[in-house]
């Protein structure tokens, strides 16, 4: 009886999933809301049928003549996500997409929307449109996280030689590019392991070369949010040691009151102090840094910075 009760409803949902021209510019907020509510009801129905062990019987009674097995699977494995995918991949105006984001958060949650968009971001062809509209609904850091996953997915498929120029060029760009690379570097998902390794290798190369053309990179590290900066140091000990050497060089320059115009790193005393205090809130990092400055003759200088 449960199977008979839900068959027509499910066929209606599958019909909606197959519509090429939905949503469009005439789609209303109410229609989008009803589509998400229908998708949620499908989830509840499938759970109930699974519990009653009649899911196979139910699927066999659906009108699947004109739907491929792959599409059927995609529609039913996460119905709300499939509706969101249709909205993102449609050619409708961006305001429709904005409404879709708001409804998803309202009916489900922001956490679920972030997870949904993270998956869809790697699938959708209109990534720039998606990012532009996500930016209206999410904090900047959430958008950067999505961008980082896309970037990692792209470079992880490539050889190091193919992508090292792209990565290296980002070190001469703006704060957001460096922040994006740091977020990539902190990603622990094994499917991005190659991409993360490529980025770490370029970080080492740039930090070791001490080239004045990367002067802006060091300032970008200074502007990183505290949690990113500390995690950057904790998760990559080799990079932390290279950063420490650069900060020690900067300190020597400041102590001698020398010009940094042609030097590879240029921070004011207060900026150097602020950056080190952020890092040294972690006791292990503080001990490691102090071990490095013990080899200099400026222990008092560094103790005063850390006071």
BALOBA-1460 file (C-alpha; in Angstrom, 3 decimals):
// residues 307
<rec num="1" residu="x" x="0.000" y="0.000" z="0.000"/>
<rec num="2" residu="x" x="2.895" y="2.363" z="0.841"/>
<rec num="3" residu="x" x="4.339" y="1.745" z="-2.605"/>
<rec num="4" residu="x" x="1.068" y="2.652" z="-4.358"/>
<rec num="5" residu="x" x="0.680" y="5.753" z="-2.225"/>
<rec num="6" residu="x" x="4.035" y="7.293" z="-3.203"/>
<rec num="7" residu="x" x="4.416" y="6.210" z="-6.840"/>
<rec num="8" residu="x" x="2.550" y="9.155" z="-8.416"/>
<rec num="9" residu="x" x="4.320" y="11.633" z="-6.163"/>
<rec num="10" residu="x" x="7.737" y="10.242" z="-7.044"/>
<rec num="11" residu="x" x="6.919" y="10.252" z="-10.751"/>
<rec num="12" residu="x" x="6.068" y="13.948" z="-10.448"/>
<rec num="13" residu="x" x="9.456" y="14.577" z="-8.833"/>
<rec num="14" residu="x" x="11.303" y="12.638" z="-11.554"/>
<rec num="15" residu="x" x="9.381" y="14.613" z="-14.184"/>
<rec num="16" residu="x" x="10.571" y="17.873" z="-12.577"/>
<rec num="17" residu="x" x="14.161" y="16.579" z="-12.528"/>
<rec num="18" residu="x" x="14.010" y="15.932" z="-16.279"/>
<rec num="19" residu="x" x="12.632" y="19.341" z="-17.288"/>
<rec num="20" residu="x" x="15.282" y="21.120" z="-19.369"/>
<rec num="21" residu="x" x="13.689" y="24.555" z="-19.002"/>
<rec num="22" residu="x" x="13.212" y="24.545" z="-15.219"/>
<rec num="23" residu="x" x="13.882" y="26.764" z="-13.460"/>
<rec num="24" residu="x" x="13.644" y="29.758" z="-15.784"/>
<rec num="25" residu="x" x="13.258" y="33.509" z="-15.401"/>
<rec num="26" residu="x" x="9.521" y="33.124" z="-14.735"/>
<rec num="27" residu="x" x="9.998" y="30.644" z="-11.871"/>
<rec num="28" residu="x" x="8.639" y="32.069" z="-8.625"/>
<rec num="29" residu="x" x="9.977" y="31.757" z="-5.100"/>
<rec num="30" residu="x" x="6.926" y="29.654" z="-4.204"/>
<rec num="31" residu="x" x="7.716" y="27.205" z="-7.012"/>
<rec num="32" residu="x" x="11.319" y="26.890" z="-5.819"/>
<rec num="33" residu="x" x="10.142" y="26.370" z="-2.249"/>
<rec num="34" residu="x" x="7.695" y="23.669" z="-3.365"/>
<rec num="35" residu="x" x="10.455" y="21.928" z="-5.339"/>
<rec num="36" residu="x" x="12.698" y="21.785" z="-2.256"/>
<rec num="37" residu="x" x="9.790" y="20.623" z="-0.083"/>
<rec num="38" residu="x" x="9.023" y="17.915" z="-2.644"/>
<rec num="39" residu="x" x="12.684" y="16.853" z="-2.589"/>
<rec num="40" residu="x" x="12.648" y="16.664" z="1.207"/>
<rec num="41" residu="x" x="9.473" y="14.590" z="1.099"/>
<rec num="42" residu="x" x="11.190" y="12.232" z="-1.360"/>
<rec num="43" residu="x" x="14.011" y="11.776" z="1.158"/>
<rec num="44" residu="x" x="11.484" y="10.928" z="3.889"/>
<rec num="45" residu="x" x="9.603" y="8.522" z="1.598"/>
<rec num="46" residu="x" x="12.743" y="6.675" z="0.581"/>
<rec num="47" residu="x" x="13.820" y="6.333" z="4.218"/>
<rec num="48" residu="x" x="10.409" y="4.908" z="5.116"/>
<rec num="49" residu="x" x="10.407" y="2.490" z="2.193"/>
<rec num="50" residu="x" x="13.924" y="1.389" z="3.051"/>
<rec num="51" residu="x" x="12.841" y="0.642" z="6.607"/>
<rec num="52" residu="x" x="9.895" y="-1.393" z="5.300"/>
<rec num="53" residu="x" x="12.237" y="-3.269" z="2.915"/>
<rec num="54" residu="x" x="10.109" y="-2.391" z="-0.116"/>
<rec num="55" residu="x" x="12.481" y="0.054" z="-1.791"/>
<rec num="56" residu="x" x="13.255" y="-2.251" z="-4.733"/>
<rec num="57" residu="x" x="9.579" y="-2.964" z="-5.365"/>
<rec num="58" residu="x" x="8.890" y="0.750" z="-5.258"/>
<rec num="59" residu="x" x="11.645" y="1.663" z="-7.754"/>
<rec num="60" residu="x" x="10.376" y="-1.012" z="-10.159"/>
<rec num="61" residu="x" x="6.931" y="0.631" z="-10.241"/>
<rec num="62" residu="x" x="8.227" y="4.098" z="-11.132"/>
<rec num="63" residu="x" x="7.774" y="5.465" z="-14.621"/>
<rec num="64" residu="x" x="11.427" y="5.134" z="-15.680"/>
<rec num="65" residu="x" x="10.923" y="4.496" z="-19.385"/>
<rec num="66" residu="x" x="12.381" y="7.841" z="-20.397"/>
<rec num="67" residu="x" x="14.988" y="8.214" z="-17.665"/>
<rec num="68" residu="x" x="18.434" y="6.665" z="-17.624"/>
<rec num="69" residu="x" x="19.645" y="4.590" z="-14.703"/>
<rec num="70" residu="x" x="22.374" y="7.188" z="-14.027"/>
<rec num="71" residu="x" x="19.902" y="10.087" z="-13.886"/>
<rec num="72" residu="x" x="17.527" y="8.092" z="-11.711"/>
<rec num="73" residu="x" x="20.343" y="7.396" z="-9.275"/>
<rec num="74" residu="x" x="21.396" y="11.058" z="-9.172"/>
<rec num="75" residu="x" x="17.850" y="12.268" z="-8.617"/>
<rec num="76" residu="x" x="17.231" y="9.900" z="-5.728"/>
<rec num="77" residu="x" x="20.556" y="9.763" z="-3.909"/>
<rec num="78" residu="x" x="20.255" y="13.388" z="-2.713"/>
<rec num="79" residu="x" x="17.016" y="15.021" z="-3.972"/>
<rec num="80" residu="x" x="17.534" y="18.519" z="-2.444"/>
<rec num="81" residu="x" x="21.052" y="18.645" z="-3.885"/>
<rec num="82" residu="x" x="19.725" y="17.674" z="-7.305"/>
<rec num="83" residu="x" x="17.215" y="20.545" z="-7.213"/>
<rec num="84" residu="x" x="20.000" y="22.930" z="-6.217"/>
<rec num="85" residu="x" x="22.131" y="21.631" z="-9.080"/>
<rec num="86" residu="x" x="19.302" y="22.334" z="-11.544"/>
<rec num="87" residu="x" x="19.043" y="25.887" z="-10.220"/>
<rec num="88" residu="x" x="22.806" y="26.497" z="-10.519"/>
<rec num="89" residu="x" x="23.099" y="24.987" z="-13.990"/>
<rec num="90" residu="x" x="20.043" y="26.753" z="-15.369"/>
<rec num="91" residu="x" x="20.264" y="29.834" z="-17.577"/>
<rec num="92" residu="x" x="17.902" y="31.829" z="-15.376"/>
<rec num="93" residu="x" x="18.819" y="35.209" z="-13.904"/>
<rec num="94" residu="x" x="21.102" y="35.272" z="-10.890"/>
<rec num="95" residu="x" x="18.354" y="36.496" z="-8.564"/>
<rec num="96" residu="x" x="16.720" y="33.061" z="-8.933"/>
<rec num="97" residu="x" x="19.948" y="31.484" z="-7.729"/>
<rec num="98" residu="x" x="20.032" y="33.859" z="-4.753"/>
<rec num="99" residu="x" x="16.497" y="32.786" z="-3.807"/>
<rec num="100" residu="x" x="17.559" y="29.135" z="-4.114"/>
<rec num="101" residu="x" x="20.446" y="29.655" z="-1.671"/>
<rec num="102" residu="x" x="18.216" y="31.421" z="0.842"/>
<rec num="103" residu="x" x="15.528" y="28.738" z="0.659"/>
<rec num="104" residu="x" x="18.077" y="25.940" z="1.075"/>
<rec num="105" residu="x" x="19.433" y="27.573" z="4.239"/>
<rec num="106" residu="x" x="15.907" y="28.183" z="5.538"/>
<rec num="107" residu="x" x="14.610" y="24.646" z="4.861"/>
<rec num="108" residu="x" x="17.777" y="22.697" z="5.643"/>
<rec num="109" residu="x" x="20.807" y="24.524" z="7.092"/>
<rec num="110" residu="x" x="23.786" y="26.673" z="6.160"/>
<rec num="111" residu="x" x="26.120" y="23.773" z="6.953"/>
<rec num="112" residu="x" x="24.242" y="21.509" z="4.518"/>
<rec num="113" residu="x" x="24.274" y="24.217" z="1.860"/>
<rec num="114" residu="x" x="28.038" y="24.651" z="2.217"/>
<rec num="115" residu="x" x="28.548" y="20.884" z="1.823"/>
<rec num="116" residu="x" x="26.162" y="20.806" z="-1.140"/>
<rec num="117" residu="x" x="27.866" y="23.727" z="-2.877"/>
<rec num="118" residu="x" x="31.305" y="22.270" z="-2.212"/>
<rec num="119" residu="x" x="30.291" y="19.166" z="-4.175"/>
<rec num="120" residu="x" x="28.457" y="21.054" z="-6.905"/>
<rec num="121" residu="x" x="31.287" y="23.532" z="-7.328"/>
<rec num="122" residu="x" x="33.471" y="20.756" z="-8.698"/>
<rec num="123" residu="x" x="30.721" y="19.643" z="-11.113"/>
<rec num="124" residu="x" x="29.197" y="22.828" z="-12.454"/>
<rec num="125" residu="x" x="30.482" y="24.461" z="-15.621"/>
<rec num="126" residu="x" x="29.509" y="27.989" z="-14.518"/>
<rec num="127" residu="x" x="31.938" y="28.248" z="-11.609"/>
<rec num="128" residu="x" x="32.411" y="32.020" z="-11.851"/>
<rec num="129" residu="x" x="28.648" y="32.583" z="-11.724"/>
<rec num="130" residu="x" x="28.354" y="30.231" z="-8.772"/>
<rec num="131" residu="x" x="31.158" y="31.948" z="-6.859"/>
<rec num="132" residu="x" x="29.738" y="35.408" z="-7.559"/>
<rec num="133" residu="x" x="26.370" y="34.431" z="-6.142"/>
<rec num="134" residu="x" x="27.737" y="32.441" z="-3.205"/>
<rec num="135" residu="x" x="29.660" y="35.557" z="-2.198"/>
<rec num="136" residu="x" x="26.356" y="37.321" z="-1.538"/>
<rec num="137" residu="x" x="25.210" y="34.644" z="0.891"/>
<rec num="138" residu="x" x="28.406" y="33.444" z="2.600"/>
<rec num="139" residu="x" x="31.328" y="34.992" z="4.438"/>
<rec num="140" residu="x" x="34.474" y="35.521" z="2.379"/>
<rec num="141" residu="x" x="36.320" y="32.667" z="4.104"/>
<rec num="142" residu="x" x="33.638" y="30.162" z="3.080"/>
<rec num="143" residu="x" x="33.906" y="31.295" z="-0.535"/>
<rec num="144" residu="x" x="37.706" y="30.970" z="-0.390"/>
<rec num="145" residu="x" x="37.335" y="27.440" z="0.938"/>
<rec num="146" residu="x" x="35.201" y="26.504" z="-2.077"/>
<rec num="147" residu="x" x="37.672" y="28.194" z="-4.412"/>
<rec num="148" residu="x" x="40.544" y="26.304" z="-2.783"/>
<rec num="149" residu="x" x="38.844" y="22.956" z="-3.312"/>
<rec num="150" residu="x" x="38.250" y="23.744" z="-6.968"/>
<rec num="151" residu="x" x="41.850" y="24.902" z="-7.417"/>
<rec num="152" residu="x" x="43.183" y="21.756" z="-5.716"/>
<rec num="153" residu="x" x="40.963" y="19.519" z="-7.824"/>
<rec num="154" residu="x" x="42.343" y="21.147" z="-10.972"/>
<rec num="155" residu="x" x="46.056" y="21.037" z="-10.128"/>
<rec num="156" residu="x" x="45.854" y="17.561" z="-8.539"/>
<rec num="157" residu="x" x="44.997" y="16.199" z="-12.004"/>
<rec num="158" residu="x" x="48.080" y="17.830" z="-13.541"/>
<rec num="159" residu="x" x="51.808" y="17.217" z="-13.495"/>
<rec num="160" residu="x" x="53.902" y="19.509" z="-11.320"/>
<rec num="161" residu="x" x="55.631" y="21.010" z="-14.371"/>
<rec num="162" residu="x" x="52.239" y="21.912" z="-15.864"/>
<rec num="163" residu="x" x="50.990" y="23.889" z="-12.892"/>
<rec num="164" residu="x" x="54.075" y="25.259" z="-11.085"/>
<rec num="165" residu="x" x="54.096" y="28.499" z="-13.116"/>
<rec num="166" residu="x" x="50.423" y="29.111" z="-12.321"/>
<rec num="167" residu="x" x="51.025" y="28.541" z="-8.612"/>
<rec num="168" residu="x" x="54.231" y="30.593" z="-8.523"/>
<rec num="169" residu="x" x="52.574" y="33.561" z="-10.233"/>
<rec num="170" residu="x" x="50.009" y="33.672" z="-7.416"/>
<rec num="171" residu="x" x="52.793" y="34.609" z="-4.963"/>
<rec num="172" residu="x" x="53.126" y="37.980" z="-6.682"/>
<rec num="173" residu="x" x="49.413" y="38.762" z="-6.548"/>
<rec num="174" residu="x" x="47.060" y="40.030" z="-3.834"/>
<rec num="175" residu="x" x="46.283" y="38.929" z="-0.276"/>
<rec num="176" residu="x" x="43.392" y="36.758" z="-1.408"/>
<rec num="177" residu="x" x="45.664" y="34.671" z="-3.647"/>
<rec num="178" residu="x" x="48.067" y="33.954" z="-0.770"/>
<rec num="179" residu="x" x="45.195" y="33.222" z="1.595"/>
<rec num="180" residu="x" x="43.753" y="30.844" z="-1.006"/>
<rec num="181" residu="x" x="47.092" y="29.004" z="-1.264"/>
<rec num="182" residu="x" x="47.379" y="28.750" z="2.530"/>
<rec num="183" residu="x" x="43.858" y="27.300" z="2.765"/>
<rec num="184" residu="x" x="44.813" y="24.809" z="0.016"/>
<rec num="185" residu="x" x="47.974" y="23.917" z="1.899"/>
<rec num="186" residu="x" x="45.969" y="23.124" z="5.058"/>
<rec num="187" residu="x" x="43.537" y="20.799" z="3.253"/>
<rec num="188" residu="x" x="43.850" y="17.237" z="4.582"/>
<rec num="189" residu="x" x="41.563" y="15.507" z="2.062"/>
<rec num="190" residu="x" x="43.600" y="12.693" z="0.497"/>
<rec num="191" residu="x" x="42.097" y="13.265" z="-2.947"/>
<rec num="192" residu="x" x="43.990" y="16.555" z="-3.114"/>
<rec num="193" residu="x" x="47.313" y="15.178" z="-1.876"/>
<rec num="194" residu="x" x="49.179" y="15.888" z="-5.119"/>
<rec num="195" residu="x" x="47.916" y="19.466" z="-5.323"/>
<rec num="196" residu="x" x="48.855" y="20.164" z="-1.690"/>
<rec num="197" residu="x" x="52.346" y="18.754" z="-2.277"/>
<rec num="198" residu="x" x="52.803" y="20.982" z="-5.340"/>
<rec num="199" residu="x" x="51.837" y="24.068" z="-3.320"/>
<rec num="200" residu="x" x="54.161" y="23.178" z="-0.436"/>
<rec num="201" residu="x" x="57.052" y="22.733" z="-2.888"/>
<rec num="202" residu="x" x="56.416" y="26.179" z="-4.397"/>
<rec num="203" residu="x" x="56.140" y="27.751" z="-0.922"/>
<rec num="204" residu="x" x="59.571" y="26.303" z="-0.092"/>
<rec num="205" residu="x" x="61.017" y="27.562" z="-3.357"/>
<rec num="206" residu="x" x="59.682" y="31.106" z="-2.922"/>
<rec num="207" residu="x" x="60.656" y="31.334" z="0.762"/>
<rec num="208" residu="x" x="64.169" y="30.014" z="0.155"/>
<rec num="209" residu="x" x="64.975" y="32.230" z="-2.835"/>
<rec num="210" residu="x" x="64.503" y="35.493" z="-0.850"/>
<rec num="211" residu="x" x="63.781" y="37.385" z="-4.050"/>
<rec num="212" residu="x" x="62.640" y="41.008" z="-3.760"/>
<rec num="213" residu="x" x="59.918" y="40.342" z="-6.380"/>
<rec num="214" residu="x" x="58.083" y="38.313" z="-3.718"/>
<rec num="215" residu="x" x="58.208" y="41.099" z="-1.124"/>
<rec num="216" residu="x" x="54.393" y="41.396" z="-1.169"/>
<rec num="217" residu="x" x="54.106" y="37.686" z="-0.304"/>
<rec num="218" residu="x" x="55.669" y="38.204" z="3.139"/>
<rec num="219" residu="x" x="53.321" y="41.077" z="3.871"/>
<rec num="220" residu="x" x="50.384" y="38.869" z="2.826"/>
<rec num="221" residu="x" x="51.487" y="36.298" z="5.407"/>
<rec num="222" residu="x" x="51.417" y="39.086" z="8.003"/>
<rec num="223" residu="x" x="47.797" y="39.889" z="7.098"/>
<rec num="224" residu="x" x="46.635" y="36.257" z="7.419"/>
<rec num="225" residu="x" x="43.978" y="35.577" z="10.020"/>
<rec num="226" residu="x" x="45.572" y="34.345" z="13.238"/>
<rec num="227" residu="x" x="44.197" y="30.794" z="12.986"/>
<rec num="228" residu="x" x="45.468" y="30.400" z="9.405"/>
<rec num="229" residu="x" x="48.903" y="31.752" z="10.299"/>
<rec num="230" residu="x" x="49.309" y="29.467" z="13.319"/>
<rec num="231" residu="x" x="47.996" y="26.403" z="11.457"/>
<rec num="232" residu="x" x="50.334" y="27.213" z="8.565"/>
<rec num="233" residu="x" x="53.261" y="27.053" z="11.002"/>
<rec num="234" residu="x" x="52.080" y="24.001" z="12.936"/>
<rec num="235" residu="x" x="51.208" y="21.849" z="9.935"/>
<rec num="236" residu="x" x="54.393" y="22.611" z="7.969"/>
<rec num="237" residu="x" x="57.482" y="22.682" z="10.139"/>
<rec num="238" residu="x" x="59.869" y="23.263" z="7.232"/>
<rec num="239" residu="x" x="57.864" y="26.311" z="6.156"/>
<rec num="240" residu="x" x="57.753" y="27.592" z="9.736"/>
<rec num="241" residu="x" x="61.550" y="27.439" z="9.927"/>
<rec num="242" residu="x" x="61.829" y="29.359" z="6.639"/>
<rec num="243" residu="x" x="59.344" y="31.937" z="7.917"/>
<rec num="244" residu="x" x="61.310" y="32.252" z="11.165"/>
<rec num="245" residu="x" x="64.540" y="32.884" z="9.248"/>
<rec num="246" residu="x" x="62.826" y="35.619" z="7.245"/>
<rec num="247" residu="x" x="61.451" y="37.263" z="10.376"/>
<rec num="248" residu="x" x="64.905" y="37.123" z="11.989"/>
<rec num="249" residu="x" x="66.370" y="38.789" z="8.872"/>
<rec num="250" residu="x" x="63.668" y="41.449" z="9.105"/>
<rec num="251" residu="x" x="64.496" y="41.990" z="12.777"/>
<rec num="252" residu="x" x="68.203" y="42.441" z="12.016"/>
<rec num="253" residu="x" x="67.336" y="45.053" z="9.399"/>
<rec num="254" residu="x" x="65.120" y="46.948" z="11.838"/>
<rec num="255" residu="x" x="67.691" y="46.762" z="14.634"/>
<rec num="256" residu="x" x="70.369" y="48.251" z="12.379"/>
<rec num="257" residu="x" x="67.878" y="50.869" z="11.119"/>
<rec num="258" residu="x" x="68.616" y="49.910" z="7.504"/>
<rec num="259" residu="x" x="66.404" y="50.539" z="4.476"/>
<rec num="260" residu="x" x="64.280" y="47.633" z="3.255"/>
<rec num="261" residu="x" x="63.704" y="49.167" z="-0.184"/>
<rec num="262" residu="x" x="65.738" y="46.493" z="-1.954"/>
<rec num="263" residu="x" x="65.368" y="43.782" z="0.688"/>
<rec num="264" residu="x" x="63.131" y="40.737" z="0.193"/>
<rec num="265" residu="x" x="60.981" y="41.309" z="3.313"/>
<rec num="266" residu="x" x="59.698" y="44.644" z="4.581"/>
<rec num="267" residu="x" x="57.715" y="44.796" z="7.841"/>
<rec num="268" residu="x" x="57.619" y="47.601" z="10.381"/>
<rec num="269" residu="x" x="58.631" y="46.908" z="13.975"/>
<rec num="270" residu="x" x="54.977" y="46.820" z="15.079"/>
<rec num="271" residu="x" x="54.043" y="44.489" z="12.200"/>
<rec num="272" residu="x" x="56.909" y="42.129" z="13.015"/>
<rec num="273" residu="x" x="55.899" y="42.210" z="16.671"/>
<rec num="274" residu="x" x="52.229" y="41.568" z="15.869"/>
<rec num="275" residu="x" x="53.039" y="38.646" z="13.576"/>
<rec num="276" residu="x" x="55.393" y="36.983" z="16.060"/>
<rec num="277" residu="x" x="52.976" y="37.407" z="18.924"/>
<rec num="278" residu="x" x="50.273" y="35.656" z="16.916"/>
<rec num="279" residu="x" x="52.596" y="32.764" z="16.131"/>
<rec num="280" residu="x" x="54.091" y="32.515" z="19.614"/>
<rec num="281" residu="x" x="50.722" y="32.190" z="21.315"/>
<rec num="282" residu="x" x="51.380" y="28.544" z="20.526"/>
<rec num="283" residu="x" x="53.987" y="27.463" z="23.079"/>
<rec num="284" residu="x" x="55.648" y="24.870" z="20.842"/>
<rec num="285" residu="x" x="56.106" y="27.385" z="18.049"/>
<rec num="286" residu="x" x="57.433" y="29.922" z="20.548"/>
<rec num="287" residu="x" x="60.048" y="27.481" z="21.839"/>
<rec num="288" residu="x" x="61.128" y="26.582" z="18.300"/>
<rec num="289" residu="x" x="61.443" y="30.241" z="17.339"/>
<rec num="290" residu="x" x="63.468" y="31.097" z="20.448"/>
<rec num="291" residu="x" x="65.803" y="28.189" z="19.713"/>
<rec num="292" residu="x" x="66.527" y="29.789" z="16.339"/>
<rec num="293" residu="x" x="67.192" y="33.263" z="17.757"/>
<rec num="294" residu="x" x="69.565" y="31.810" z="20.357"/>
<rec num="295" residu="x" x="72.058" y="31.524" z="17.516"/>
<rec num="296" residu="x" x="72.002" y="35.324" z="17.111"/>
<rec num="297" residu="x" x="73.439" y="38.007" z="19.366"/>
<rec num="298" residu="x" x="70.100" y="39.779" z="19.738"/>
<rec num="299" residu="x" x="68.308" y="37.789" z="22.441"/>
<rec num="300" residu="x" x="67.199" y="40.948" z="24.286"/>
<rec num="301" residu="x" x="65.804" y="42.422" z="21.069"/>
<rec num="302" residu="x" x="63.626" y="39.359" z="20.458"/>
<rec num="303" residu="x" x="62.566" y="39.041" z="24.097"/>
<rec num="304" residu="x" x="61.357" y="42.648" z="23.969"/>
<rec num="305" residu="x" x="59.356" y="41.911" z="20.801"/>
<rec num="306" residu="x" x="57.650" y="38.967" z="22.469"/>
<rec num="307" residu="x" x="56.874" y="40.778" z="25.746"/>
